[in-house]
């Protein structure tokens, strides 16, 4: 029997605050996550790199388990 592969866990990340007036590192992180417009949502893998990005811009995003 073939072992079932677990579906990769993902996080739904929504931009809820504008990047206007934010420090350049925060803007760059938001752009690297693929967010460009307010209330835009992206699904990213739940790993250490993504968690680190979320930590840097936690005041600007809303995170949900997908």
PQR file of N, CA, C, O and H, with PARSE charges and radii, in Angstrom:
ATOM      1  N   UNK A   1       0.837  -1.193   0.000 -0.4000 1.5000
ATOM      2  CA  UNK A   1       0.000   0.000   0.000 -0.0000 2.0000
ATOM      3  C   UNK A   1       0.875   1.248   0.000  0.5500 1.7000
ATOM      4  O   UNK A   1       1.901   1.308   0.677 -0.5500 1.4000
ATOM      5  N   UNK A   2       0.461   2.207  -0.748 -0.4000 1.5000
ATOM      6  CA  UNK A   2       1.192   3.474  -0.782 -0.0000 2.0000
ATOM      7  C   UNK A   2       0.754   4.331   0.403  0.5500 1.7000
ATOM      8  O   UNK A   2      -0.429   4.408   0.735 -0.5500 1.4000
ATOM      9  H   UNK A   2      -0.373   2.158  -1.298  0.4000 1.0000
ATOM     10  N   UNK A   3       1.719   4.960   1.017 -0.4000 1.5000
ATOM     11  CA  UNK A   3       1.407   5.835   2.147 -0.0000 2.0000
ATOM     12  C   UNK A   3       0.767   7.116   1.635  0.5500 1.7000
ATOM     13  O   UNK A   3       1.215   7.700   0.648 -0.5500 1.4000
ATOM     14  H   UNK A   3       2.680   4.897   0.747  0.4000 1.0000
ATOM     15  N   UNK A   4      -0.275   7.537   2.315 -0.4000 1.5000
ATOM     16  CA  UNK A   4      -0.939   8.786   1.916 -0.0000 2.0000
ATOM     17  C   UNK A   4      -0.058   9.962   2.286  0.5500 1.7000
ATOM     18  O   UNK A   4       0.534  10.007   3.365 -0.5500 1.4000
ATOM     19  H   UNK A   4      -0.638   7.063   3.116  0.4000 1.0000
ATOM     20  N   UNK A   5       0.015  10.890   1.392 -0.4000 1.5000
ATOM     21  CA  UNK A   5       0.820  12.084   1.642 -0.0000 2.0000
ATOM     22  C   UNK A   5      -0.063  13.137   2.314  0.5500 1.7000
ATOM     23  O   UNK A   5      -1.158  13.442   1.841 -0.5500 1.4000
ATOM     24  H   UNK A   5      -0.465  10.854   0.515  0.4000 1.0000
ATOM     25  N   UNK A   6       0.425  13.678   3.407 -0.4000 1.5000
ATOM     26  CA  UNK A   6      -0.347  14.720   4.091 -0.0000 2.0000
ATOM     27  C   UNK A   6      -0.340  15.996   3.272  0.5500 1.7000
ATOM     28  O   UNK A   6       0.672  16.365   2.675 -0.5500 1.4000
ATOM     29  H   UNK A   6       1.315  13.430   3.791  0.4000 1.0000
ATOM     30  N   UNK A   7      -1.487  16.664   3.253 -0.4000 1.5000
ATOM     31  CA  UNK A   7      -1.557  17.940   2.554 -0.0000 2.0000
ATOM     32  C   UNK A   7      -0.708  18.958   3.304  0.5500 1.7000
ATOM     33  O   UNK A   7      -0.746  19.026   4.533 -0.5500 1.4000
ATOM     34  H   UNK A   7      -2.309  16.364   3.737  0.4000 1.0000
ATOM     35  N   UNK A   8       0.041  19.732   2.574 -0.4000 1.5000
ATOM     36  CA  UNK A   8       0.890  20.747   3.202 -0.0000 2.0000
ATOM     37  C   UNK A   8       0.007  21.783   3.884  0.5500 1.7000
ATOM     38  O   UNK A   8      -0.979  22.248   3.313 -0.5500 1.4000
ATOM     39  H   UNK A   8       0.073  19.677   1.576  0.4000 1.0000
ATOM     40  N   UNK A   9       0.370  22.135   5.098 -0.4000 1.5000
ATOM     41  CA  UNK A   9      -0.412  23.134   5.827 -0.0000 2.0000
ATOM     42  C   UNK A   9      -0.107  24.517   5.260  0.5500 1.7000
ATOM     43  O   UNK A   9       1.034  24.831   4.919 -0.5500 1.4000
ATOM     44  H   UNK A   9       1.171  21.758   5.562  0.4000 1.0000
ATOM     45  N   UNK A  10      -1.141  25.323   5.169 -0.4000 1.5000
ATOM     46  CA  UNK A  10      -0.972  26.676   4.656 -0.0000 2.0000
ATOM     47  C   UNK A  10      -1.627  27.677   5.597  0.5500 1.7000
ATOM     48  O   UNK A  10      -2.452  27.321   6.438 -0.5500 1.4000
ATOM     49  H   UNK A  10      -2.067  25.068   5.445  0.4000 1.0000
ATOM     50  N   UNK A  11      -1.236  28.939   5.433 -0.4000 1.5000
ATOM     51  CA  UNK A  11      -1.796  30.045   6.200 -0.0000 2.0000
ATOM     52  C   UNK A  11      -2.419  31.039   5.229  0.5500 1.7000
ATOM     53  O   UNK A  11      -1.848  31.339   4.180 -0.5500 1.4000
ATOM     54  H   UNK A  11      -0.565  29.228   4.750  0.4000 1.0000
ATOM     55  N   UNK A  12      -3.591  31.544   5.585 -0.4000 1.5000
ATOM     56  CA  UNK A  12      -4.217  32.603   4.795 -0.0000 2.0000
ATOM     57  C   UNK A  12      -3.824  33.930   5.438  0.5500 1.7000
ATOM     58  O   UNK A  12      -4.107  34.171   6.612 -0.5500 1.4000
ATOM     59  H   UNK A  12      -4.055  31.301   6.437  0.4000 1.0000
ATOM     60  N   UNK A  13      -3.173  34.783   4.662 -0.4000 1.5000
ATOM     61  CA  UNK A  13      -2.680  36.059   5.174 -0.0000 2.0000
ATOM     62  C   UNK A  13      -3.360  37.184   4.417  0.5500 1.7000
ATOM     63  O   UNK A  13      -3.331  37.217   3.187 -0.5500 1.4000
ATOM     64  H   UNK A  13      -2.942  34.588   3.709  0.4000 1.0000
ATOM     65  N   UNK A  14      -3.970  38.106   5.147 -0.4000 1.5000
ATOM     66  CA  UNK A  14      -4.704  39.225   4.561 -0.0000 2.0000
ATOM     67  C   UNK A  14      -4.072  40.533   5.007  0.5500 1.7000
ATOM     68  O   UNK A  14      -3.819  40.729   6.195 -0.5500 1.4000
ATOM     69  H   UNK A  14      -3.993  38.079   6.147  0.4000 1.0000
ATOM     70  N   UNK A  15      -3.814  41.430   4.058 -0.4000 1.5000
ATOM     71  CA  UNK A  15      -3.275  42.755   4.368 -0.0000 2.0000
ATOM     72  C   UNK A  15      -4.419  43.643   4.840  0.5500 1.7000
ATOM     73  O   UNK A  15      -5.353  43.898   4.080 -0.5500 1.4000
ATOM     74  H   UNK A  15      -4.019  41.270   3.092  0.4000 1.0000
ATOM     75  N   UNK A  16      -4.362  44.118   6.084 -0.4000 1.5000
ATOM     76  CA  UNK A  16      -5.446  44.917   6.645 -0.0000 2.0000
ATOM     77  C   UNK A  16      -5.043  46.362   6.929  0.5500 1.7000
ATOM     78  O   UNK A  16      -5.905  47.192   7.216 -0.5500 1.4000
ATOM     79  H   UNK A  16      -3.603  43.911   6.701  0.4000 1.0000
ATOM     80  N   UNK A  17      -3.746  46.676   6.855 -0.4000 1.5000
ATOM     81  CA  UNK A  17      -3.283  48.048   7.036 -0.0000 2.0000
ATOM     82  C   UNK A  17      -2.375  48.429   5.886  0.5500 1.7000
ATOM     83  O   UNK A  17      -1.649  47.588   5.356 -0.5500 1.4000
ATOM     84  H   UNK A  17      -3.046  46.001   6.622  0.4000 1.0000
ATOM     85  N   UNK A  18      -2.413  49.689   5.499 -0.4000 1.5000
ATOM     86  CA  UNK A  18      -1.627  50.185   4.380 -0.0000 2.0000
ATOM     87  C   UNK A  18      -0.134  50.203   4.692  0.5500 1.7000
ATOM     88  O   UNK A  18       0.273  50.265   5.852 -0.5500 1.4000
ATOM     89  H   UNK A  18      -3.003  50.372   5.929  0.4000 1.0000
ATOM     90  N   UNK A  19       0.670  50.146   3.635 -0.4000 1.5000
ATOM     91  CA  UNK A  19       2.120  50.238   3.796 -0.0000 2.0000
ATOM     92  C   UNK A  19       2.598  51.686   3.806  0.5500 1.7000
ATOM     93  O   UNK A  19       3.784  51.944   4.012 -0.5500 1.4000
ATOM     94  H   UNK A  19       0.340  50.095   2.693  0.4000 1.0000
ATOM     95  N   UNK A  20       1.696  52.623   3.587 -0.4000 1.5000
ATOM     96  CA  UNK A  20       2.074  54.039   3.608 -0.0000 2.0000
ATOM     97  C   UNK A  20       2.540  54.407   5.012  0.5500 1.7000
ATOM     98  O   UNK A  20       1.837  54.156   5.991 -0.5500 1.4000
ATOM     99  H   UNK A  20       0.733  52.413   3.420  0.4000 1.0000
ATOM    100  N   UNK A  21       3.709  54.992   5.106 -0.4000 1.5000
ATOM    101  CA  UNK A  21       4.258  55.417   6.385 -0.0000 2.0000
ATOM    102  C   UNK A  21       4.988  54.329   7.148  0.5500 1.7000
ATOM    103  O   UNK A  21       5.492  54.572   8.244 -0.5500 1.4000
ATOM    104  H   UNK A  21       4.280  55.196   4.311  0.4000 1.0000
ATOM    105  N   UNK A  22       5.050  53.140   6.587 -0.4000 1.5000
ATOM    106  CA  UNK A  22       5.752  52.038   7.258 -0.0000 2.0000
ATOM    107  C   UNK A  22       7.235  52.074   6.902  0.5500 1.7000
ATOM    108  O   UNK A  22       7.630  52.671   5.901 -0.5500 1.4000
ATOM    109  H   UNK A  22       4.641  52.943   5.696  0.4000 1.0000
ATOM    110  N   UNK A  23       8.035  51.436   7.722 -0.4000 1.5000
ATOM    111  CA  UNK A  23       9.468  51.373   7.452 -0.0000 2.0000
ATOM    112  C   UNK A  23       9.710  50.525   6.192  0.5500 1.7000
ATOM    113  O   UNK A  23       8.926  49.621   5.902 -0.5500 1.4000
ATOM    114  H   UNK A  23       7.713  50.952   8.535  0.4000 1.0000
ATOM    115  N   UNK A  24      10.770  50.803   5.455 -0.4000 1.5000
ATOM    116  CA  UNK A  24      11.032  50.083   4.204 -0.0000 2.0000
ATOM    117  C   UNK A  24      11.121  48.563   4.351  0.5500 1.7000
ATOM    118  O   UNK A  24      10.712  47.838   3.444 -0.5500 1.4000
ATOM    119  H   UNK A  24      11.406  51.538   5.691  0.4000 1.0000
ATOM    120  N   UNK A  25      11.645  48.067   5.471 -0.4000 1.5000
ATOM    121  CA  UNK A  25      11.713  46.610   5.658 -0.0000 2.0000
ATOM    122  C   UNK A  25      10.323  45.991   5.714  0.5500 1.7000
ATOM    123  O   UNK A  25      10.106  44.903   5.180 -0.5500 1.4000
ATOM    124  H   UNK A  25      11.977  48.656   6.208  0.4000 1.0000
ATOM    125  N   UNK A  26       9.390  46.668   6.349 -0.4000 1.5000
ATOM    126  CA  UNK A  26       8.015  46.156   6.430 -0.0000 2.0000
ATOM    127  C   UNK A  26       7.377  46.160   5.048  0.5500 1.7000
ATOM    128  O   UNK A  26       6.701  45.201   4.677 -0.5500 1.4000
ATOM    129  H   UNK A  26       9.566  47.552   6.783  0.4000 1.0000
ATOM    130  N   UNK A  27       7.582  47.220   4.290 -0.4000 1.5000
ATOM    131  CA  UNK A  27       7.045  47.282   2.921 -0.0000 2.0000
ATOM    132  C   UNK A  27       7.594  46.162   2.063  0.5500 1.7000
ATOM    133  O   UNK A  27       6.854  45.511   1.325 -0.5500 1.4000
ATOM    134  H   UNK A  27       8.131  48.000   4.591  0.4000 1.0000
ATOM    135  N   UNK A  28       8.902  45.938   2.164 -0.4000 1.5000
ATOM    136  CA  UNK A  28       9.547  44.893   1.375 -0.0000 2.0000
ATOM    137  C   UNK A  28       9.019  43.510   1.761  0.5500 1.7000
ATOM    138  O   UNK A  28       8.840  42.649   0.899 -0.5500 1.4000
ATOM    139  H   UNK A  28       9.503  46.466   2.763  0.4000 1.0000
ATOM    140  N   UNK A  29       8.775  43.300   3.034 -0.4000 1.5000
ATOM    141  CA  UNK A  29       8.259  42.008   3.497 -0.0000 2.0000
ATOM    142  C   UNK A  29       6.857  41.775   2.957  0.5500 1.7000
ATOM    143  O   UNK A  29       6.540  40.675   2.504 -0.5500 1.4000
ATOM    144  H   UNK A  29       8.921  43.999   3.734  0.4000 1.0000
ATOM    145  N   UNK A  30       6.019  42.801   3.003 -0.4000 1.5000
ATOM    146  CA  UNK A  30       4.651  42.680   2.475 -0.0000 2.0000
ATOM    147  C   UNK A  30       4.698  42.334   0.994  0.5500 1.7000
ATOM    148  O   UNK A  30       3.962  41.458   0.539 -0.5500 1.4000
ATOM    149  H   UNK A  30       6.277  43.695   3.372  0.4000 1.0000
ATOM    150  N   UNK A  31       5.547  43.005   0.243 -0.4000 1.5000
ATOM    151  CA  UNK A  31       5.662  42.736  -1.185 -0.0000 2.0000
ATOM    152  C   UNK A  31       6.207  41.328  -1.439  0.5500 1.7000
ATOM    153  O   UNK A  31       5.761  40.651  -2.365 -0.5500 1.4000
ATOM    154  H   UNK A  31       6.145  43.716   0.612  0.4000 1.0000
ATOM    155  N   UNK A  32       7.155  40.890  -0.634 -0.4000 1.5000
ATOM    156  CA  UNK A  32       7.727  39.549  -0.785 -0.0000 2.0000
ATOM    157  C   UNK A  32       6.686  38.464  -0.510  0.5500 1.7000
ATOM    158  O   UNK A  32       6.777  37.360  -1.048 -0.5500 1.4000
ATOM    159  H   UNK A  32       7.518  41.441   0.119  0.4000 1.0000
ATOM    160  N   UNK A  33       5.711  38.776   0.318 -0.4000 1.5000
ATOM    161  CA  UNK A  33       4.644  37.823   0.606 -0.0000 2.0000
ATOM    162  C   UNK A  33       3.602  37.789  -0.514  0.5500 1.7000
ATOM    163  O   UNK A  33       2.711  36.939  -0.508 -0.5500 1.4000
ATOM    164  H   UNK A  33       5.637  39.673   0.755  0.4000 1.0000
ATOM    165  N   UNK A  34       3.710  38.702  -1.467 -0.4000 1.5000
ATOM    166  CA  UNK A  34       2.777  38.722  -2.590 -0.0000 2.0000
ATOM    167  C   UNK A  34       1.553  39.582  -2.356  0.5500 1.7000
ATOM    168  O   UNK A  34       0.572  39.481  -3.093 -0.5500 1.4000
ATOM    169  H   UNK A  34       4.433  39.393  -1.473  0.4000 1.0000
ATOM    170  N   UNK A  35       1.598  40.430  -1.336 -0.4000 1.5000
ATOM    171  CA  UNK A  35       0.468  41.314  -1.029 -0.0000 2.0000
ATOM    172  C   UNK A  35       0.705  42.687  -1.636  0.5500 1.7000
ATOM    173  O   UNK A  35       1.773  43.274  -1.457 -0.5500 1.4000
ATOM    174  H   UNK A  35       2.395  40.512  -0.738  0.4000 1.0000
ATOM    175  N   UNK A  36      -0.286  43.199  -2.352 -0.4000 1.5000
ATOM    176  CA  UNK A  36      -0.141  44.495  -2.986 -0.0000 2.0000
ATOM    177  C   UNK A  36      -1.269  45.468  -2.645  0.5500 1.7000
ATOM    178  O   UNK A  36      -1.044  46.676  -2.572 -0.5500 1.4000
ATOM    179  H   UNK A  36      -1.153  42.722  -2.497  0.4000 1.0000
ATOM    180  N   UNK A  37      -2.467  44.955  -2.439 -0.4000 1.5000
ATOM    181  CA  UNK A  37      -3.613  45.822  -2.170 -0.0000 2.0000
ATOM    182  C   UNK A  37      -4.237  45.488  -0.822  0.5500 1.7000
ATOM    183  O   UNK A  37      -4.124  44.361  -0.340 -0.5500 1.4000
ATOM    184  H   UNK A  37      -2.649  43.973  -2.498  0.4000 1.0000
ATOM    185  N   UNK A  38      -4.889  46.462  -0.222 -0.4000 1.5000
ATOM    186  CA  UNK A  38      -5.586  46.237   1.036 -0.0000 2.0000
ATOM    187  C   UNK A  38      -6.641  45.151   0.859  0.5500 1.7000
ATOM    188  O   UNK A  38      -7.286  45.059  -0.186 -0.5500 1.4000
ATOM    189  H   UNK A  38      -4.981  47.377  -0.614  0.4000 1.0000
ATOM    190  N   UNK A  39      -6.805  44.347   1.875 -0.4000 1.5000
ATOM    191  CA  UNK A  39      -7.762  43.236   1.914 -0.0000 2.0000
ATOM    192  C   UNK A  39      -7.458  42.133   0.906  0.5500 1.7000
ATOM    193  O   UNK A  39      -8.298  41.262   0.678 -0.5500 1.4000
ATOM    194  H   UNK A  39      -6.281  44.422   2.724  0.4000 1.0000
ATOM    195  N   UNK A  40      -6.280  42.154   0.302 -0.4000 1.5000
ATOM    196  CA  UNK A  40      -5.859  41.059  -0.567 -0.0000 2.0000
ATOM    197  C   UNK A  40      -5.410  39.901   0.322  0.5500 1.7000
ATOM    198  O   UNK A  40      -4.757  40.113   1.344 -0.5500 1.4000
ATOM    199  H   UNK A  40      -5.598  42.861   0.487  0.4000 1.0000
ATOM    200  N   UNK A  41      -5.759  38.685  -0.068 -0.4000 1.5000
ATOM    201  CA  UNK A  41      -5.414  37.501   0.698 -0.0000 2.0000
ATOM    202  C   UNK A  41      -4.545  36.573  -0.137  0.5500 1.7000
ATOM    203  O   UNK A  41      -4.804  36.368  -1.323 -0.5500 1.4000
ATOM    204  H   UNK A  41      -6.289  38.512  -0.898  0.4000 1.0000
ATOM    205  N   UNK A  42      -3.516  36.015   0.487 -0.4000 1.5000
ATOM    206  CA  UNK A  42      -2.662  35.022  -0.165 -0.0000 2.0000
ATOM    207  C   UNK A  42      -2.552  33.812   0.749  0.5500 1.7000
ATOM    208  O   UNK A  42      -2.689  33.932   1.967 -0.5500 1.4000
ATOM    209  H   UNK A  42      -3.306  36.182   1.451  0.4000 1.0000
ATOM    210  N   UNK A  43      -2.303  32.645   0.162 -0.4000 1.5000
ATOM    211  CA  UNK A  43      -2.044  31.433   0.934 -0.0000 2.0000
ATOM    212  C   UNK A  43      -0.572  31.095   0.802  0.5500 1.7000
ATOM    213  O   UNK A  43      -0.062  30.908  -0.303 -0.5500 1.4000
ATOM    214  H   UNK A  43      -2.191  32.547  -0.827  0.4000 1.0000
ATOM    215  N   UNK A  44       0.103  31.017   1.931 -0.4000 1.5000
ATOM    216  CA  UNK A  44       1.524  30.695   1.958 -0.0000 2.0000
ATOM    217  C   UNK A  44       1.742  29.458   2.818  0.5500 1.7000
ATOM    218  O   UNK A  44       0.954  29.191   3.724 -0.5500 1.4000
ATOM    219  H   UNK A  44      -0.310  31.168   2.828  0.4000 1.0000
ATOM    220  N   UNK A  45       2.800  28.702   2.547 -0.4000 1.5000
ATOM    221  CA  UNK A  45       3.061  27.508   3.357 -0.0000 2.0000
ATOM    222  C   UNK A  45       3.370  27.877   4.804  0.5500 1.7000
ATOM    223  O   UNK A  45       3.966  28.915   5.090 -0.5500 1.4000
ATOM    224  H   UNK A  45       3.440  28.920   1.810  0.4000 1.0000
ATOM    225  N   UNK A  46       2.951  27.003   5.695 -0.4000 1.5000
ATOM    226  CA  UNK A  46       3.194  27.227   7.126 -0.0000 2.0000
ATOM    227  C   UNK A  46       4.578  26.680   7.463  0.5500 1.7000
ATOM    228  O   UNK A  46       4.724  25.512   7.820 -0.5500 1.4000
ATOM    229  H   UNK A  46       2.467  26.160   5.462  0.4000 1.0000
ATOM    230  N   UNK A  47       5.592  27.540   7.346 -0.4000 1.5000
ATOM    231  CA  UNK A  47       6.959  27.137   7.685 -0.0000 2.0000
ATOM    232  C   UNK A  47       7.642  28.267   8.446  0.5500 1.7000
ATOM    233  O   UNK A  47       7.051  29.325   8.662 -0.5500 1.4000
ATOM    234  H   UNK A  47       5.473  28.490   7.056  0.4000 1.0000
ATOM    235  N   UNK A  48       8.867  28.042   8.844 -0.4000 1.5000
ATOM    236  CA  UNK A  48       9.586  29.021   9.666 -0.0000 2.0000
ATOM    237  C   UNK A  48       9.795  30.346   8.933  0.5500 1.7000
ATOM    238  O   UNK A  48       9.706  31.409   9.548 -0.5500 1.4000
ATOM    239  H   UNK A  48       9.347  27.182   8.668  0.4000 1.0000
ATOM    240  N   UNK A  49      10.070  30.297   7.637 -0.4000 1.5000
ATOM    241  CA  UNK A  49      10.304  31.526   6.879 -0.0000 2.0000
ATOM    242  C   UNK A  49       9.046  32.385   6.834  0.5500 1.7000
ATOM    243  O   UNK A  49       9.108  33.598   7.035 -0.5500 1.4000
ATOM    244  H   UNK A  49      10.143  29.433   7.138  0.4000 1.0000
ATOM    245  N   UNK A  50       7.908  31.757   6.571 -0.4000 1.5000
ATOM    246  CA  UNK A  50       6.650  32.491   6.515 -0.0000 2.0000
ATOM    247  C   UNK A  50       6.296  33.047   7.888  0.5500 1.7000
ATOM    248  O   UNK A  50       5.832  34.181   8.001 -0.5500 1.4000
ATOM    249  H   UNK A  50       7.857  30.771   6.408  0.4000 1.0000
ATOM    250  N   UNK A  51       6.512  32.256   8.925 -0.4000 1.5000
ATOM    251  CA  UNK A  51       6.227  32.730  10.291 -0.0000 2.0000
ATOM    252  C   UNK A  51       7.097  33.934  10.645  0.5500 1.7000
ATOM    253  O   UNK A  51       6.638  34.840  11.340 -0.5500 1.4000
ATOM    254  H   UNK A  51       6.890  31.334   8.833  0.4000 1.0000
ATOM    255  N   UNK A  52       8.333  33.956  10.183 -0.4000 1.5000
ATOM    256  CA  UNK A  52       9.221  35.085  10.430 -0.0000 2.0000
ATOM    257  C   UNK A  52       8.741  36.338   9.722  0.5500 1.7000
ATOM    258  O   UNK A  52       8.813  37.436  10.275 -0.5500 1.4000
ATOM    259  H   UNK A  52       8.706  33.220   9.619  0.4000 1.0000
ATOM    260  N   UNK A  53       8.246  36.177   8.488 -0.4000 1.5000
ATOM    261  CA  UNK A  53       7.715  37.318   7.756 -0.0000 2.0000
ATOM    262  C   UNK A  53       6.483  37.867   8.469  0.5500 1.7000
ATOM    263  O   UNK A  53       6.328  39.080   8.606 -0.5500 1.4000
ATOM    264  H   UNK A  53       8.187  35.285   8.039  0.4000 1.0000
ATOM    265  N   UNK A  54       5.621  36.982   8.918 -0.4000 1.5000
ATOM    266  CA  UNK A  54       4.414  37.404   9.633 -0.0000 2.0000
ATOM    267  C   UNK A  54       4.784  38.156  10.905  0.5500 1.7000
ATOM    268  O   UNK A  54       4.157  39.161  11.241 -0.5500 1.4000
ATOM    269  H   UNK A  54       5.747  35.996   8.807  0.4000 1.0000
ATOM    270  N   UNK A  55       5.792  37.673  11.606 -0.4000 1.5000
ATOM    271  CA  UNK A  55       6.225  38.321  12.845 -0.0000 2.0000
ATOM    272  C   UNK A  55       6.662  39.760  12.596  0.5500 1.7000
ATOM    273  O   UNK A  55       6.372  40.642  13.404 -0.5500 1.4000
ATOM    274  H   UNK A  55       6.301  36.857  11.332  0.4000 1.0000
ATOM    275  N   UNK A  56       7.354  40.007  11.488 -0.4000 1.5000
ATOM    276  CA  UNK A  56       7.845  41.346  11.177 -0.0000 2.0000
ATOM    277  C   UNK A  56       6.699  42.327  10.891  0.5500 1.7000
ATOM    278  O   UNK A  56       6.804  43.506  11.227 -0.5500 1.4000
ATOM    279  H   UNK A  56       7.589  39.291  10.831  0.4000 1.0000
ATOM    280  N   UNK A  57       5.609  41.854  10.276 -0.4000 1.5000
ATOM    281  CA  UNK A  57       4.513  42.751   9.880 -0.0000 2.0000
ATOM    282  C   UNK A  57       3.201  42.372  10.567  0.5500 1.7000
ATOM    283  O   UNK A  57       2.124  42.574  10.006 -0.5500 1.4000
ATOM    284  H   UNK A  57       5.524  40.895  10.004  0.4000 1.0000
ATOM    285  N   UNK A  58       3.291  41.829  11.768 -0.4000 1.5000
ATOM    286  CA  UNK A  58       2.101  41.343  12.477 -0.0000 2.0000
ATOM    287  C   UNK A  58       1.064  42.430  12.737  0.5500 1.7000
ATOM    288  O   UNK A  58      -0.118  42.126  12.901 -0.5500 1.4000
ATOM    289  H   UNK A  58       4.166  41.665  12.223  0.4000 1.0000
ATOM    290  N   UNK A  59       1.485  43.687  12.778 -0.4000 1.5000
ATOM    291  CA  UNK A  59       0.561  44.790  13.028 -0.0000 2.0000
ATOM    292  C   UNK A  59      -0.203  45.191  11.758  0.5500 1.7000
ATOM    293  O   UNK A  59      -1.110  46.021  11.817 -0.5500 1.4000
ATOM    294  H   UNK A  59       2.445  43.934  12.645  0.4000 1.0000
ATOM    295  N   UNK A  60       0.160  44.605  10.616 -0.4000 1.5000
ATOM    296  CA  UNK A  60      -0.460  44.985   9.344 -0.0000 2.0000
ATOM    297  C   UNK A  60      -1.266  43.868   8.685  0.5500 1.7000
ATOM    298  O   UNK A  60      -1.972  44.108   7.705 -0.5500 1.4000
ATOM    299  H   UNK A  60       0.897  43.931  10.568  0.4000 1.0000
ATOM    300  N   UNK A  61      -1.167  42.658   9.213 -0.4000 1.5000
ATOM    301  CA  UNK A  61      -1.818  41.523   8.571 -0.0000 2.0000
ATOM    302  C   UNK A  61      -2.725  40.763   9.536  0.5500 1.7000
ATOM    303  O   UNK A  61      -2.595  40.858  10.756 -0.5500 1.4000
ATOM    304  H   UNK A  61      -0.593  42.462  10.008  0.4000 1.0000
ATOM    305  N   UNK A  62      -3.650  40.004   8.941 -0.4000 1.5000
ATOM    306  CA  UNK A  62      -4.503  39.090   9.698 -0.0000 2.0000
ATOM    307  C   UNK A  62      -4.162  37.699   9.196  0.5500 1.7000
ATOM    308  O   UNK A  62      -4.093  37.478   7.987 -0.5500 1.4000
ATOM    309  H   UNK A  62      -3.756  39.927   7.950  0.4000 1.0000
ATOM    310  N   UNK A  63      -3.947  36.753  10.110 -0.4000 1.5000
ATOM    311  CA  UNK A  63      -3.516  35.399   9.741 -0.0000 2.0000
ATOM    312  C   UNK A  63      -4.563  34.390  10.200  0.5500 1.7000
ATOM    313  O   UNK A  63      -5.051  34.445  11.329 -0.5500 1.4000
ATOM    314  H   UNK A  63      -4.003  36.933  11.092  0.4000 1.0000
ATOM    315  N   UNK A  64      -4.898  33.467   9.299 -0.4000 1.5000
ATOM    316  CA  UNK A  64      -5.840  32.391   9.608 -0.0000 2.0000
ATOM    317  C   UNK A  64      -5.258  31.073   9.125  0.5500 1.7000
ATOM    318  O   UNK A  64      -4.494  31.047   8.160 -0.5500 1.4000
ATOM    319  H   UNK A  64      -4.502  33.422   8.382  0.4000 1.0000
ATOM    320  N   UNK A  65      -5.612  29.984   9.786 -0.4000 1.5000
ATOM    321  CA  UNK A  65      -5.227  28.654   9.318 -0.0000 2.0000
ATOM    322  C   UNK A  65      -6.071  28.343   8.076  0.5500 1.7000
ATOM    323  O   UNK A  65      -7.268  28.626   8.041 -0.5500 1.4000
ATOM    324  H   UNK A  65      -6.233  30.006  10.570  0.4000 1.0000
ATOM    325  N   UNK A  66      -5.432  27.761   7.066 -0.4000 1.5000
ATOM    326  CA  UNK A  66      -6.183  27.442   5.838 -0.0000 2.0000
ATOM    327  C   UNK A  66      -6.457  25.961   5.751  0.5500 1.7000
ATOM    328  O   UNK A  66      -7.076  25.503   4.790 -0.5500 1.4000
ATOM    329  H   UNK A  66      -4.459  27.532   7.095  0.4000 1.0000
TER
END
